[in-house]
Amino acid sequence: MDRFLYRLEVEDGCSRRTASAYSGDLRRLAEHLERRGKTAAAASEEDIATLLSVAAEDGLSARSAARLLSAVRSFFRFLVDENVVRRSPARAVKIPRMPRVLPKLLSEEQVLGLLAAPDETKPDGIRDAAMLHVMYSCGLRVSELVGLGWGDVNLQVGYVSVAGKGGRRRLVPLGEVAAGKLEAYLPHRGRWAKAGVDAQFVSRKGGAMSREMFWRLVKRYSAKAGIPRPVSPHWLRHSFATHMLIRGADLRSVQMMLGHADISTTEIYTHLSREHLQKMIRRYHPRG
């Protein structure tokens, strides 16, 4: 397992978060096989199917169970490559059916309230406004936002270079308002950033902003904006995609900006935008 995880991270280029998730999944596999008195080399298809059944009984969600099976399949493909087993016992096991869960998002009015919440008379508020605007303007993941480096933003041309999942880079246009907020923040970054810190967004102590720090900021500003439920930073990304489609953007362009490898991942937002249009018909059409 250690050799497999090493290859996953070093040779295949998987992120540390993915490798860590797979490590937890494989520990679950190892414990399951140990309880059944089996080694990986002697594992059967029935062992893998039972692993998923037990995981479901333990409360594992369908999404997590699908990732568990993906990790187990990858591990056994590795064992086949290493001539430890002749065939993978996980190959014919079915992936659990995953329910279609619509992402949560904010209305345009709620987004505007959230973006206006930071106090831009203070340096911290100027930075926070820049972060919120850049995230919503570009549809970034939280890890992509806090991972932006000093050289990843081009204010002259108006784009950000984003390191997405799997190390894939993409260029995303930066809106004029977001660019203006970012430009106002840069003098403060220049005073705060410690030597050698490449992060675009830093704390007053000079280190890079973390996901957890930004999550706390979003929680505080959403409460200040009067949004009646706790807001996750990822809702801004969902809102960006949905609002773009509602206003006429094509699906392929939104896919490229979000950095989705498969357009089917982006298609869930078309359902959300259709739902919005249906609400508008029911609300405003005289025969709705």
C-alpha positions in Angstrom: 0.0 0.0 0.0 2.9 2.4 0.8 4.4 1.7 -2.7 1.0 2.3 -4.3 0.4 5.6 -2.5 4.0 6.7 -3.3 3.3 6.1 -7.0 0.0 7.8 -6.8 1.4 11.0 -5.5 4.9 11.1 -7.0 4.6 9.4 -10.3 0.9 9.9 -11.2 0.9 13.5 -9.8 -2.2 13.2 -7.6 -2.6 15.9 -5.0 -1.8 15.2 -1.3 -5.5 15.5 -0.4 -6.4 12.7 -2.9 -3.5 10.5 -1.7 -4.6 11.1 1.9 -8.2 10.1 1.0 -7.1 7.0 -0.8 -4.9 6.1 2.2 -7.9 6.2 4.5 -9.9 4.1 2.0 -7.2 1.5 1.8 -6.9 1.3 5.6 -10.6 0.4 5.6 -9.9 -2.3 3.0 -7.0 -3.7 5.0 -9.1 -3.8 8.2 -11.9 -5.5 6.4 -9.7 -8.2 4.9 -8.0 -8.8 8.2 -11.3 -9.4 9.9 -12.1 -12.0 7.2 -8.6 -13.6 7.6 -7.6 -12.6 4.0 -4.6 -11.0 2.4 -5.0 -8.6 -0.6 -3.5 -11.4 -2.8 -6.3 -13.7 -1.8 -9.2 -11.2 -1.9 -12.3 -12.2 -3.9 -15.0 -10.2 -5.6 -17.3 -11.1 -2.7 -14.8 -9.6 -0.2 -15.0 -6.3 -2.1 -18.8 -6.3 -2.4 -19.0 -7.0 1.3 -16.6 -4.1 2.0 -19.1 -1.7 0.4 -22.1 -3.3 2.1 -20.4 -2.9 5.5 -19.4 0.7 4.7 -23.0 1.5 3.8 -24.2 0.0 7.1 -21.7 2.2 8.9 -23.3 5.3 7.3 -20.8 5.9 4.5 -22.5 8.1 1.8 -22.9 6.9 -1.7 -20.3 9.5 -2.9 -17.8 8.3 -0.4 -18.5 4.7 -1.2 -17.9 5.4 -4.9 -14.5 6.9 -4.0 -13.8 3.9 -1.8 -14.4 1.5 -4.7 -12.3 3.8 -7.0 -9.4 3.6 -4.5 -9.7 -0.2 -4.2 -9.9 -0.6 -8.0 -6.8 1.5 -8.5 -4.9 -0.4 -5.8 -5.7 -3.8 -7.3 -4.7 -2.5 -10.8 -1.4 -1.7 -9.2 -1.2 -5.2 -7.7 -1.8 -6.7 -11.2 0.9 -4.5 -12.7 3.3 -5.6 -9.9 2.4 -9.3 -10.6 1.0 -9.7 -7.0 -2.4 -10.8 -8.3 -3.5 -12.2 -11.7 -6.7 -10.3 -11.9 -8.5 -7.6 -9.9 -11.4 -8.8 -7.7 -12.8 -5.2 -7.8 -13.2 -5.0 -11.5 -16.7 -6.4 -11.8 -18.1 -4.8 -8.6 -20.7 -2.1 -9.3 -20.2 1.5 -8.2 -23.0 2.5 -5.8 -25.7 4.5 -7.4 -25.2 8.1 -6.4 -28.2 10.4 -5.8 -28.3 13.6 -7.9 -27.6 16.3 -5.3 -28.1 19.8 -6.5 -25.4 22.2 -5.3 -26.4 25.0 -2.9 -26.1 28.6 -4.2 -27.0 32.2 -3.4 -29.3 34.5 -5.3 -27.7 37.4 -7.1 -29.0 39.8 -4.4 -27.4 37.7 -1.7 -24.1 37.6 -3.6 -24.1 41.4 -3.9 -24.8 41.7 -0.2 -22.0 39.3 0.7 -19.5 41.2 -1.7 -20.5 44.5 0.0 -20.1 43.2 3.5 -16.4 43.9 4.2 -15.5 47.3 5.6 -13.3 48.7 2.8 -12.1 51.6 5.0 -9.8 49.1 6.7 -6.9 47.2 5.1 -8.4 43.8 6.2 -11.7 44.7 4.6 -10.0 45.7 1.4 -8.2 42.3 1.2 -11.4 40.4 2.1 -13.4 42.2 -0.6 -10.7 41.4 -3.1 -10.8 37.7 -2.2 -14.6 37.5 -2.3 -14.8 39.4 -5.7 -12.0 37.3 -7.3 -13.6 34.0 -6.1 -17.1 34.9 -7.5 -15.8 36.7 -10.6 -13.7 33.6 -11.6 -15.7 30.8 -10.1 -12.7 29.5 -8.2 -12.5 26.7 -5.7 -11.3 27.8 -2.2 -8.0 25.9 -2.6 -7.5 27.6 -6.0 -8.2 31.1 -4.5 -5.8 30.7 -1.5 -3.3 28.9 -3.8 -3.0 31.9 -6.2 0.7 33.0 -6.4 2.1 36.4 -7.0 2.7 35.8 -10.7 -0.7 34.1 -11.3 -2.7 37.4 -11.7 -2.3 39.6 -14.8 -4.1 42.9 -14.1 -3.0 44.4 -17.4 -4.6 41.7 -19.6 -7.3 40.8 -17.0 -7.0 37.1 -16.2 -5.8 34.7 -13.5 -3.8 31.6 -14.0 -5.3 28.9 -11.8 -3.8 25.6 -10.7 -6.8 23.3 -10.6 -7.3 19.6 -9.8 -4.5 17.3 -11.0 -2.2 20.2 -11.4 -4.0 21.3 -14.6 -3.7 25.0 -15.2 -6.4 27.2 -16.8 -6.7 30.9 -17.6 -9.9 32.6 -16.3 -10.9 36.1 -17.2 -10.9 38.6 -14.3 -13.9 41.0 -14.2 -13.2 44.7 -14.1 -14.7 45.2 -10.6 -12.7 42.2 -9.2 -9.6 43.6 -10.8 -10.1 47.0 -9.2 -10.6 45.4 -5.8 -7.5 43.4 -6.2 -5.5 46.4 -7.3 -6.6 48.3 -4.2 -5.4 45.4 -2.0 -1.9 45.0 -3.5 -0.2 47.8 -1.6 -1.3 46.2 1.7 0.0 42.8 0.5 3.3 44.5 -0.2 3.6 45.7 3.4 2.3 42.4 5.0 3.9 39.6 3.0 7.0 38.0 4.6 10.1 37.5 2.5 9.7 34.3 0.4 5.9 34.2 0.6 4.6 33.8 -2.9 0.8 33.8 -2.0 -1.3 36.5 -3.6 -3.5 36.7 -0.4 -1.8 37.0 2.9 -2.7 37.7 6.5 -1.5 40.7 8.5 1.2 38.3 10.0 2.6 37.9 6.5 1.8 34.2 5.9 -0.5 32.8 3.2 -4.2 32.8 3.8 -5.5 29.3 4.5 -8.8 27.7 3.5 -9.9 27.7 7.2 -9.2 31.4 7.6 -11.2 32.2 4.4 -14.1 30.0 5.5 -14.4 31.9 8.8 -14.4 35.2 6.9 -17.2 34.0 4.6 -19.2 32.8 7.6 -18.8 36.2 9.3 -19.6 38.3 6.2 -22.6 36.1 5.3 -24.1 36.8 8.7 -23.4 40.5 8.3 -25.1 40.5 4.9 -28.2 39.0 6.6 -28.1 35.7 4.7 -30.3 33.4 6.9 -28.1 30.3 6.7 -24.5 29.4 7.1 -22.7 30.0 3.8 -19.9 27.8 2.5 -17.3 29.5 0.3 -18.0 26.9 -2.4 -21.5 28.3 -2.8 -19.9 31.3 -4.5 -18.5 29.0 -7.2 -21.9 27.3 -7.6 -23.5 30.7 -7.8 -21.0 32.0 -10.4 -21.8 29.0 -12.7 -25.5 29.3 -12.3 -25.7 33.0 -12.8 -23.5 32.8 -15.9 -25.8 30.3 -17.5 -29.0 32.2 -16.5 -27.5 35.3 -18.2 -26.8 33.4 -21.4 -23.3 32.0 -21.2 -22.8 28.7 -23.1 -22.1 25.5 -21.2 -18.7 24.9 -22.8 -17.3 28.3 -21.7 -18.6 27.7 -18.1 -16.9 24.3 -18.1 -13.6 25.8 -19.2 -13.8 28.5 -16.5 -14.7 26.1 -13.8 -11.9 23.7 -14.9 -14.2 20.6 -15.2 -12.5 17.8 -17.1 -15.9 16.4 -18.1 -18.8 18.6 -19.3 -21.3 16.2 -17.6 -20.0 17.7 -14.3 -21.0 21.2 -15.5 -24.4 20.1 -16.8 -25.9 20.0 -13.3 -26.0 23.8 -13.4 -28.3 23.7 -16.4 -30.8 22.0 -14.2 -30.4 24.8 -11.6 -30.8 27.5 -14.3 -33.9 25.8 -15.7 -35.3 25.7 -12.1 -34.7 29.4 -11.8 -36.5 30.2 -15.1 -39.5 28.1 -14.0 -39.7 30.1 -10.8 -39.6 33.3 -12.8 -42.5 32.1 -15.0 -44.5 31.1 -12.0 -43.8 34.4 -10.3 -44.2 36.9 -13.1 -46.1 35.3 -16.1 -49.8 36.2 -16.0 -50.6 32.6 -17.1 -47.7 31.0 -15.2 
